[in-house]
Amino acid sequence: DQQRAKIQLPNGLYVLLISDPKADQSAAVMAVGAGSWNDPDEYPGTAHFCEHMLFGGSQKYPGDNDFDLLISNFKGASNAFTTSDRTVYFFSANHSGYLTLLDQFSRFFIDPLFNPSRIEREMHAVDQEFAKNFESEAWRRHMVLIETGNSDHPNARFSTGNSQTLSKIPQNTLKSWFQEHYV
């Protein structure tokens, strides 16, 4: 018998809790109301890059790959995606590791490191996603809409970013963008 509850945390964040005794794993999802339409004009792809950088540790859990190792240890999975108006992060894992992972996951949104040692790797990952999109029919349709749509609309902007648009973004700009849109 599934149970649901909606609560509001002291910081104003709403949480939807679902308990399903038949589920073989526990999961969490965090949606942030900031996406590519919030990118600074001079750094297209900032929201997407921030999505990648958040998985690189926090002040409480500074290890660059600690979260990924825990996810693996508890037979889970994690991922994220950025759209025009939001960025969504999620993970699932065996019940026994859920609370530990939830604590570590929550720190991405409280005190992320934006570790400089991770910048090169994540920029490469964003670049590979950008290159992969050329083979996607859905991406091609999206590009046609951009080219034929209103050029003043935020949808006309370059949204995914690549090494060319992100290579000059200062770490403090990324941190201040995070503070402005996530906190």
ABEGO torsion letter per residue (X at the ends): XBBBBBBBBAAGBBBBBBBBAABABBBBBBBBABBAAABBAABBGAAAAAAAAAAAEBAABABAAAAAAAAAAAGBBBBBBBBAABBBBBBBBBAAAAAAAAAAAAAAAABBAGBAAAAAAAAAAAAAAAAAAAABAAAAAAAAAAAABBAABAAABBAAEBAAAAAABBAAAAAAAAAAAAX
